Amino acid sequence: MNSLILRMIAGRIVVTLMTLLIVAIVIFCATTLLPGDVVQILLGQSATPEAVAGLRQAMHLDQPAALRFLLWLKNLATGDLGVSYVNGIPVAELIGNRLANSLKLAGVTAALSVPVALTLGITAAILRGTLVDRLVAVVTIAVISVPEFMVATLAVIVFAVTLGWLPALSMTGDVTTLAGLIKAFAMPVITLSFVISAQMIRMTRAAVIETLSAPYVEMALLKGASRRRMVLHHALPNALGPIVNAVALSLSYLLGGVIIVETIFNYPGIAKLMLDAVATRDLPLIQGCAMIFCFAYLLLITIADIVTIVSNPRLRHA
Amino acid sequence: MSRLVEVRDLRIQARTDAGRIVEIIRGVSFDIDEGEIVALIGESGSGKTTIALDLMGYTRPGCRVTGGTVTLDGVEMGALSEGERARMRGSLVSYVPQSAAAAFNPAHTIMDQVVEVVRIHGSMPVAEARTKAVGLFRALALPNPETIGERYPHQVSGGQLQRLSAAMALIGDPKLVIFDEPTTALDVTTQVEVLRAFKAVMRKGGIAGVYVSHDLAVVAQIADRIIVLRHGEIQEAGRTADILERPQHPYTRQLLAAFRPGAAPRPARLDQDEAPLLVVRDVVAGYGKRDANGLPALRILKGVSLELARGRNLGIVGESGCGKSTLARVIAGILPAAKGEILLEGRPLAPDFRQRRPEDLRDLQIVFQSADTALNPHQSIGEILGRPLAFYHGLGGRTREARIDQLLDMVRLPRPLRHRRPGELSGGQKQRINLARALAADAKLILCDEITSALDTVVAAAIIDLLKELQRELSLSYLFISHDIETVRAICDEVVVMYKGEKVEQLRPDVNDGRPTQPYSRLLFSSVPQLRTGWLDGLAQDPELTRAFAQR
């Protein structure tokens, strides 16, 4: 570690924080622009104008948007996500439980798909041009091309309806035993793994092929290194940056982009919570969910960038 | 002495990008004795590297051995499995690459990569290998031999990396070391040191070597025998002294002739009264932020002055990073000077070419090193040459067509070439077109920036001859920039020596007979390899001087 690296990492974190601020502005503007009046929805058709005005004042909705934004931002900075319009429960509490569920699903999917994807990507790169490589290429293209609701629906038809091995809905049966847990997670995890692995496989393959053509890999061959050593010891450390970025991009999808999968399998995750919040015009909840998605995304990308910086020996030993 | 290497009727095919199959090695046979150093000499595309790599049982992707045998220490390489070949690489035969900078993995320390051979083959304990590596570093005259291994490749210089790659090749006690143009990318003062280190270590260990190079003068210092290759065939093979002094084959004679360029043409008359064609006075230029005085933070040129008389040529020599190419860019106005003035025929030139008058632009043309990047690949030769004719002289229609034919005649190229594109031309032909474009403007001064560096020796010599002929016909002047002192001397009557952005001295034929007087110029000139055996062994350089100036 040296001052150059620390400076670059600090700079990267500042950029992340600024992006987060811009994201907050965009989210606030977007939710403010959502059609429909919350107060009207909350109080129903028969509300008196006085009641509407009173509630509006109580919810600070009569104040200018800029002021409301600053207030929201201040609360956000202190960890207060506000109170749900619909049921008066703090948003943090609502999200907390669901976020844990989503993280569990994401964690299991990542633990399964990242090693598989990296292995397949590296194998395809080593066996470039062979039958294995082409098979992997065809399968990944096919998986990318099929939309995830297709995969999910087909999985339900095959495993739940026809074979009857797995429940069609997650979290219905008991999740206290290992077998029950596997049953509950199996289909969402498989569907999500399909979606995120394809991209990782392709990017890993490209990055490893790129470094395998470097002169220092040929030099390793001429030193008598085995293929395994050439790839693992010589090519991979130099392909780390692009691979970590591909992994981060794919994983970020697991938090924000799983709406379809959570809906189809009725999985009580944060994406489904946000979908429900949109239906009820629950602005603080929507904003809270959106901020968490964006934060998770930025966090992963920032980590990937920092890994790229730290893994560069030219920067590490400048 | 027993035979270490036997190559019999080796044939290798390659598949081109277009999918065509060509035979690049056409039946090559030779032997190498134990402890003998054999040079493979040839121009680019002669197959010298392909042969050398095949001695290790390795062919690059796209190439295939179609016939013949390579026997190394009694074992036929072609009959082995890939795993058995891998066991011989690094331990019996090892490789020193052309660009050590690219051949070292940026992710690992130098020591890790040097002892990797031992780690792979398990030939000795790693701790022992480290001690041996330090000994090799010392034998190869590397600075700080105890600690240099802890560094990463980007932390040491190119000349050091080249010697470190030799240590990497020698650590496994091979019987044969293959050197693939190991000093081509180095400056001459560095090359002397590296060659000396190689030679000492090889001789001490009695190790056989294959030295691949295009440079006869370098090979003359290190090889026992020379094999001259062309188009994948052996033209001539013999002892080094015989090849150099009694060449039999016409191609070998041609190569040797290209290495002994004639002396610079002395101008017939020197009119002292006439104003100089080009005056550069106190020029400062560089990159980065400008300070309060308008001077850039990173100064590449630190106050350079020179004069060039009409009809004469001025050479600029120096090692990489001395600022010679920057000087050409500053004179051409591509990089505006921060300070100082440039006068052409007494007229001051604006620092930025965009502010120069059309006649100034016309009179001063620049020819770049790489014709590949300087010529638009999508335009025909006719279009490339027609553009300056229209721009500077307003020529159009039939007069322009006639002038294009004339220009092709001037650079000795057939007229039908005008319908081709640059991609269909050879390297030498492209460089002639590059030159013809400068001639199209009817320039008075042509800046030649390393225009022969990317060309094979014979082709480069022909370009130099062309430059001389054109000068006689058109009363041109050249500012000739090159790291190759022999080439500069072949065409220039005066030579400016540069070092770290400053002019060290200007050599004139009428002062000290054109010989250098300053310590750095003397070191630089004495480091240029000469085409006789024993030059390196007889070369006496002041070690203090070398340490002070050589950028290794």
Chai-1 contact restraints between the chains, C-beta under 6 A:
chainA,res_idxA,chainB,res_idxB,connection_type,confidence,min_distance_angstrom,max_distance_angstrom,comment,restraint_id
A,P215,B,A102,contact,1.0,0.0,6.0,A-B,restraint_1
A,P215,B,A103,contact,1.0,0.0,6.0,A-B,restraint_2
A,Y216,B,A103,contact,1.0,0.0,6.0,A-B,restraint_3
A,Y216,B,N105,contact,1.0,0.0,6.0,A-B,restraint_4
A,M219,B,A103,contact,1.0,0.0,6.0,A-B,restraint_5
A,L222,B,M56,contact,1.0,0.0,6.0,A-B,restraint_6
A,L222,B,R89,contact,1.0,0.0,6.0,A-B,restraint_7
A,L222,B,Y95,contact,1.0,0.0,6.0,A-B,restraint_8
A,K223,B,G90,contact,1.0,0.0,6.0,A-B,restraint_9
A,K223,B,E116,contact,1.0,0.0,6.0,A-B,restraint_10
A,K223,B,V117,contact,1.0,0.0,6.0,A-B,restraint_11
A,G224,B,A86,contact,1.0,0.0,6.0,A-B,restraint_12
A,G224,B,R89,contact,1.0,0.0,6.0,A-B,restraint_13
A,G224,B,G90,contact,1.0,0.0,6.0,A-B,restraint_14
A,G224,B,I120,contact,1.0,0.0,6.0,A-B,restraint_15
A,A225,B,I120,contact,1.0,0.0,6.0,A-B,restraint_16
A,H234,B,N105,contact,1.0,0.0,6.0,A-B,restraint_17
A,P237,B,A107,contact,1.0,0.0,6.0,A-B,restraint_18
A,N238,B,A107,contact,1.0,0.0,6.0,A-B,restraint_19
A,P313,B,P106,contact,1.0,0.0,6.0,A-B,restraint_20
A,P313,B,A107,contact,1.0,0.0,6.0,A-B,restraint_21
A,P313,B,Y152,contact,1.0,0.0,6.0,A-B,restraint_22
A,R314,B,H154,contact,1.0,0.0,6.0,A-B,restraint_23
A,H317,B,Y152,contact,1.0,0.0,6.0,A-B,restraint_24
